[in-house]
Structure formats: structure tokens, C-alpha cells
């Protein structure tokens, strides 16, 4: 029953835990589980993907005195936000199996 309800990645009450020898992926919008060996560089990966880009962008904004609320930069920020939303939506669609697609098409 656990495998049927939670799938191959999760287990436990309300499918709240990853299976043995796996953990939640970094930057996973839908909290996917993966093998632990991929997390061996955990804190380094976090610094490189979260703290470093944020610091660089902040310093760039402060030194160049950019304004995100007017001009072409506003359109660029909006475009990036839309692409992020579409990327998450397409990621959810890519998880649909062929039989589910067939069932949707029949309806």
C-alpha cells in the first residue's frame, strides 16, 4: 500500500519521508527525493547556488544603482518570473505518464 500511495521515492505517514538512503533534492520545487550520494557537497552546493549569486546581484544593484521598477529592467524581471512559473508547470506536466495522458485525451 505504501508503494501504491507514495510512489517509489517516498514513504511514511502522508508520504512525508524519503525512502532509505535518499533525501530531498536541493532546488526541488515539488520536493523530489534522490540518492544521498548526490548530497555529498551539501553546504558547498548551497553557498555556490544560493549565497554567491544573491551577493553578486546585490553588489551589482548597489554599485550600478539599478532600479527594478522602471525601464527595460522591469520587463526583464517580469520575463524571468514568468519563465520560472512556466518551468515549474512544465516540470509537473512531464511527470504525467502515457496512460494518464491517454485517459485525459479520451475525456
C-alpha positions, 0 to 999 in steps of 0.5 A: 500500500505504501508503494501504491500511495507514495510512489517509489521515492517516498514513504511514511505517514502522508508520504512525508519521508524519503525512502532509505538512503535518499533525501530531498533534492536541493532546488526541488520545487515539488520536493523530489527525493534522490540518492544521498550520494548526490548530497555529498557537497551539501553546504558547498552546493548551497553557498555556490547556488544560493549565497554567491549569486544573491551577493553578486546581484546585490553588489551589482544593484548597489554599485550600478544603482539599478532600479527594478521598477522602471525601464527595460529592467522591469520587463526583464524581471517580469520575463524571468518570473514568468519563465520560472512559473512556466518551468515549474508547470512544465516540470509537473506536466512531464511527470504525467505518464502515457496512460494518464495522458491517454485517459485525459485525451479520451475525456 
